[in-house]
Amino acid sequence: MFVFFHNMLAVFRRELGHMVHHRMYRMLTIVLPVISFAFFAVLFDNGAINKLPVAILDEDHTPLSRKLSMMIGEAPGVLRAYDIGDMAEGERLMHEGKISGIVQIPDNFESDIYGNEQTHVDAYISGTNISVNGMLSKDIQTTVQTFAAGIQLTKLQAAGLTAYQAMAQVMPIRFSKHVISNPYLNYGYYLAPIFMLMMLMIFTVLTTIYAIGRELRYSTAGEWIATGGGSITASLLGKTLPITFIMTILAQVMFVIMFRSVGAPLNGSYWVLLAGVELFIISYQAIAVFIITVLGNLRLGLSIGGGYSVLAFTFSGLTFPIMAMYPIMQAASKIFPFTYFTEIFIDQAMRGAPSVYSIKPLICMAVFIVLPMMVMPRLRKIATDSKYWGKL
Amino acid sequence: MRSIGHILKTYWRQFVSVTGNELRNIFTDAGVLLVVVLAIFIYTTIYSCAYGTQVLRNVPLGVVDMCKTPESRALINTFSSGPNTVVAYEPASMAEAEEMFFARKIYGIVYIPSDYSKNLYGGMQANVSLYLDGSYLLMYRQAFQELVAGIGTTGAMVEVQRLISKGTNAQITKSTVQPIIYQTHNMFNPYLGYGSFVMPAIIIVIIQQTLLIGIGMLGGTWREHGLYDKLRPAGERRMATLPIVLGKATAYAMIYTVTLLIILNVLYRIFGFPMNGRTADIIAFMIPYLLACIFLSIAVSTLFRSRESSLLLLLWTSIPILLLSGASYPREAIPDWLYAMGKIFPSSSGVEGFIRLQTMGASYIEVLPQIRILWILTIIYAGLACIGIHVITTGNLSEQIKARVKMRMATLKNKIEVQQ
């Protein structure tokens, strides 16, 4: 046991030496991760979305249609950017990217309303960005409904109802909305942390593959294993643990940026989150060791490992939920530890769920540690036999 | 002094050998082939499949019904009648509902109080509470829309009954209950498909990123192997810059032209992404986009010393660059200075222009500002690519000058000695 630790420490020291002397290590473990965290903190600084530009096509030109136009322009997320004369003009503005929606108020709008005829209002909203579409639809619809309710109230009160009776008549069922977890519906709160985690993961995978792959590529694998006293386990742990430590420190930096600078909520247990991020790092290192051992080639290992890492975001279901995907894609989402950590993050940071709900995803991440154990014999072979070395 | 004809001839020979060599390298090197040719197909297919269903349906909800009357039942039924939500559970209490929410069995809770029916009959307002999950915004949106619609229609029915029972005629009832018929038309992406929304941007960004990493890989390889020296025509001191830059650019332009043809004609049709653009406009747009990406990549590639550098250093940028384009994360949410800075990447103008041309069916004229930026970037990056290639083919400048001076001194010394 003592010999094992001695060997492991020897490799550990050798690895630290590499990290200090190689520019690429410094880039991958310090410079680029910190730059990327800073980027997302700045990108999501606003958190909410500014007012979205729309054009209003008022074909009625009456006091009532002008009042509705004004109300739409005053809606919280709407910027009344243009008043247009016809639909063609609106379409052109949309094609030029100057507006995201058009509201059309028809001729006879006022006379219909006063004449007890139903009238209509149409909104044409671009579907090219569904978040923008969602916000505009909601704001414009709410405004038009409020306007309509005002008309109803006036009519009913004119017919002799009291204000309360009229209100109960216009809106017989009222609802109160409570948004659990993320009450401000703030994008930054949940996107910034998740993208930072993506970065942490990409650099963990790349650094681990690079650390092992470069021993093969530059034919120093023999020296590496010799430093570990010939023990593959000691050599592997001595090599991967320094990366685990650095990534753990980076994760702390990330949490500070997330919860202090971005201001994301932390409604649950910080300790569960911490255990989660540790398993997250280790599971991705395990996958990285597996990939480079199986492929035995630095460049191919980086291409495959990198490709695999970048896919994780889509399959986490954060933006497009997993339950909406085809069954086979739902199954695919399970091969990414990121999916499990996203669940833990949502539970602990946003929802404030009891810790017991995070046990299952924690175990799922831990399962990935089996991967490198399965390929230890192959790692011994490629790390000790020089015919596997020096390949590009 | 050499004739222009001679220069053109050696330039042409170098150009052909660079193009050929680059193509050969791409197709014989599994790592580069994977990035430059295959990655774009693998990624676009996987992403398109992941978003294949396009829309989120049947978000499971829980309803806590404390009223248990035909009226509350009618309200509950409206929540399952639309495509977006389904009442999956009817927990007995809010505590039970919360447990189901944490266990991810339901993503929203509706609470109907015990006085619901009483208030409706008494001509008063009934209250319903909605508890929605803000941590998955798409779930939130689907659930909220469907619930509000359900409550709205149920309310309108109550309104109609109350008016008719008072003897109001049908015409007045209709115009009182719903004076304005409001309708939303979603343009360009009628069903608000997720893939149709995000894939055009992803495709454009992948083109730039695979070029950056792929050209960087081969650039690093050329340098490691001293290829710039091996391809040097006999009798030349070094390779000329222009044939190298143009030769490389031609090789990648050829490959990506074929790639784009397949993506826009096959992938787009298979997954049914919006294709409202005119072919000529898209070609006229893609030419400066590809050129800007290629020259940017050649310029950047001159910074890499070994073949793995480009992937290690550039892979992570894909996500920031996609977000900076303002297509997936709305540009109205990005700090203005950051969005403006993002314009140095061809992908920012590329994504914006391409979505407007292909998804919205805008005309070439309507995306002229983007096309102009892409041509400007093409010129700038072509210049930088030439400078970069020139520097690495001429090697260390100061050393060369020293060597030249030394040689001159030696000849001078010789001459003097001979004269003496």
Interface residues (C-beta under 8 A of the other chain):
Chain A: M24 M27 L28 L32 S36 F39 F40 V42 L43 F44 D45 N46 G47 A48 I49 N50 K51 L52 R92 M94 H95 E96 G97 I113 N116 E117 Q118 T119 H120 V121 D122 A123 Y124 I125 S126 G127 T128 N129 I130 S131 V132 N133 G134 S137 I140 Q141 V144 Q145 F147 A148 I151 Q152 K155 L156 Q165 M167 A168 Q169 V170 M171 P172 I173 R174 F175 S176 K177 H178 V179 I180 S181 N182 P183 Y184 L185 Y187 Y190 L191 F195 M198 M199 I202 F203 L206 Y210 G213 R217 N297 L298 R299 L300 L302 S303 I304 G306 G307 S309 V310 L311 F313 T314 F315 G317 L318 T319 F320 P321 M323 A324 M325 Y326 I328 M329 A332 I346 D347 M350 R351 A353 P354 Y357 L392
Chain B: D29 A30 G31 L34 V35 A39 I42 Y43 I46 Y47 C49 A50 Y51 G52 T53 V55 L56 R57 L75 F101 F102 A103 L120 G123 M124 Q125 A126 N127 V128 S129 L130 Y131 L132 D133 G134 S135 Y136 L137 L138 M139 Y140 R141 F144 L147 V148 I151 T154 G155 V158 E159 R162 L163 Q171 I172 K174 S175 T176 V177 Q178 P179 I180 I181 Y182 Q183 T184 H185 N186 M187 F188 N189 P190 L192 Y194 S196 F197 M217 T221 R307 E308 S309 L311 L312 L313 L315 W316 S318 I319 P320 L323 L324 A327 S328 Y329 P330 E332 A333 I334 P335 L338 E352 I355 R356 T359 M360 G361 A362 S363 E366 V367
